[in-house]
């Protein structure tokens, strides 16, 4: 179902992957800086990590309280809170030139004289 002026779009989760070393606790380079730990879900070797105990975020850096195990791409970050914006044109900024030619605005009814 479409909404006036905006198409409904579905986007997959943004996913970042890092490789644990067994000693590193900070991983820099997430695609987005999450608003907080509630805006991401972190998994190490497929196991969900509790943000209250396992990690913090600072900008695009993920900081673990203890080093994740060594592995190739064994740290997965799902960005849950990447927002989408909707643009609403300001009043009076949309002219008829910006509308599709088959749009019926009901204007003809104002000028109908019955002849």
N, C-alpha and C positions, 0 to 999 in steps of 0.2 A: 504494500500500500504506500503510495506516495503522499508527501505532505506538500502543501503549497509553498513553492519556492525552494524546497530542499529535497534532495533525493536521500532516501535512507541508505546508509552504507554500513557494511559490516567489515570490521578490520580484525585480523588475527592478533593475538597477543604479540607484543614486542618481546623477543627473547634474546638475552645475552648469555654467553657461555664463557667460562673461564676454566683454566686448568690448575688444579691444586698442586702444590709442591711438597706438602707435608710440613713446611716451615713458614710460608708466606701467610699473612693474615689480612693484607690489604690488596684489593683488586680494583684497579682504576680502568675506566673506559666504558661504563655503562652507556647505552644509547641515549638515555634521558636521565636527568637528575630527579629521582622520585621525591615526592613531597614529604615522604617519611617511610618508615618500615612497613606501614599498612598498605602502601601503594605498590609493593612488590611481594612476590612469593619466591623464596629461595630454597633450592633443593641441592643437596650434596649427595652424589651417587644415588639419586632417586629418592632420598629421604628428606622430607620437609623439615626445614629449620625454623624453630620458634624465634621470632624476632626479639622477643623480650629477653632471651637468654643467649642467642647465638650470634647476632650481628647488629650493626648499626650502619647507617648511610650518612655520607657527607658529600654533597654534590653528586658527582658520578662515580664516587668511590664506595665500594662495599667493604666494610671492616668486620672481620670475624673476631669473636672473643678468643677463639683458639684456632690454630691452623687446620684447615680441611686436609683430608688425606690426599696423597699424591694421585693424580689421574689426569687423563686427557679429556678435556671438556666435561669434567665431572661436576662442575658447579654450574647450575642453571638458574637464571634469574628471569622470572616472568613479570613483566610490567603490567600491573592490574589497573592502575589509575591514570593511564595516558588519556587525557581529555580531548575532546573534539570541540571545535568552536563552530558556531553558526553565525553567519553574517547577516544582519538585518539592515537593509538600506535605510538611510535617514528619510524622514518625511519629505516629500516633494522631489526626491532625487531620481525617481524612476519615470522616464518619459515613454511615450508610445513607441519611439524608435528602439527601445530596449526590449519590447515585448514581441513574442512570436506573432507572425501574421495571422494565425488562425485563432487568436485569443478573442473571446467575446466578452466585452466588458459591460454589455447591456446598454451602451451609450445610444445605440440606434433607437431604443425604446423612447428615449427622451425627445427625439426628433420625429417620431412617427406621427403623421397627420391623418392617417386613414385613407390616403389616396393612393 
